[in-house]
Structure formats: structure tokens, C-alpha cells
Amino acid sequence: MAAFIRELGEVWSRQKRNWKTVVTRQIFNRFFNELTLQYTNIYITLLGASPVQLGAVNSVMGFAQALISIPLGVIRDRFNIRKIYLFGVSILIFVPLLYAMAPRWEVIGLAIMLSGFGMMVGSCVMICDLSLPDRDRATGRALCEGTGALPTVLAPTVAAVLITVFGGISVHSIRNLYGIQFAIRVILFIYVYRRLTDID
């Protein structure tokens, strides 16, 4: 076990700065995404959506991702990968803000559509593929997924504690979670903007 952990540490240490940057963002982003995940459908329902409307709203993300997938491939072939990634990450900043400020459930549809676009455009897969050397590609991808998944184990408990502190399950309490998520996404955008270099 010690040898395995040491090997993972060596894989991490010899990678490029760009890879380390996107993986670090991924770890924190996934944790704070999980803060709101279990309360999203509750929140949409509290804003007045019926079961059918809830299902319709949740299907918007798949539509948005299907819409952008083909042109996105062309865009990535022709334009700067760093700028495309940062644009996607910047779109994702506004998603929790829309959730937090939504007066009605219909606004959540726009937030989910933006989330679908942002997740596709701001995907770190391309940067990982271009940054990882051949000998570390499989291990690097596994390390990215593994380290990104570990913090999400704690997130539901942290979210439940925060909801309790905010006064229990209500529109106001869940809005506060989205407010926290918004602040973190702003910080993470600044982090990647300052550290990410042009990708060869």
C-alpha cells in the first residue's frame, strides 16, 4: 500500500502545471457541487414545479449538451484550448447565482441549460489528454477521478449540517447553499485563470 501511494505521489509530482491546476479545481468543484445536489429537486419543487415540470426541467441539460457537442469539437480544433476551457468555467460561475436568485421554477431551466453548456465547454478532458505523457495517461485519469470523488463522500453531511444551521429545509436555506457554491466558483475561476498556461 505504501509503495502504491508513493507511486501515485510520483505520478502527481512529474505532471505539468496545467494538469495539476485542472485536477485541483476538479476536486474542489465536485465537493461544492455535491453540497446542493441532493437538494436541487426539493428546491425546484419548493419554487412551485409539479412532478411533470420537474422532469421537464431536469431534461434540459441533456438537450443543451447534445446541442453543443458537435460544434464544440470544431471549435476545439480551431481555437485556443485554454480560452475555451476558461470560457466554459466562467459560464459555470453564473449557474448557482441563477439558482440562488430564481423567483420561480422556470428560471431553473435556464440555469440547467447553462450548466449543460458550461460542463461541455469547460470539460478538463481535453487538457488532461494533452498534458499527460503516454506512460501516465491511464494513471493520471484515474488519479483525477479518484481524488475528485473522495471529497464528495463528505459533502452530503456538510450540506445537511449547513441546512440545519440555516434553519432547516426551506427555499431560504437552499439559496444559501447556492450562494456558497457561487462564491467558490468565482475563487476557482480566478485560480485557474492565473495558473493555466496555453496548451501546446
Secondary structure, DSSP 4 states (H G I P E B T S, - for coil): -HHHHHHHHHHHHTS-HHHHHHHHHHHHHHHHHHHHHTTHHHHHHHTT--HHHHHHHHTHHHHHHHHHHHHHHHHHHHS-HHHHHHHHHHHHHHHHHHHHH-SSTHHHHHHHHHHHHHHHHT-SHHHHHHHS-GGGHHHHHHHHHHHHHGGGGTHHHHHHHHHHHTTSSSHHHHHHHHHHHHHHHHHHHHHHHHH-----
